[in-house]
């Protein structure tokens, strides 16, 4: 049984929907302002990229809900979470080094590392 894997995916997918997917899809500028980003005068591109990322996040969350239901069949979602975490650690570390992002983004480096490690640790095993 992959109960830990299921719980991890259920919590992760729900968090992704609530904290990232829906806010970015609905109002990316307000979401960015809330996190401490400086909002440029021209916001069309930021809105476009924000809504696009919101759609991607919601798509990943849907796959996470499927993986929560059957972790073994959807184990590739765990691989995806690990890969996304690795890339986001890199992106956020670069922002930290350049000192061009709000403090909350620096804290997310630890979050992405923990999520990636949990996905690796809770990677589903084939049912007997």
Beta strands, then each sheet from edge to edge (+ up, - down):
end
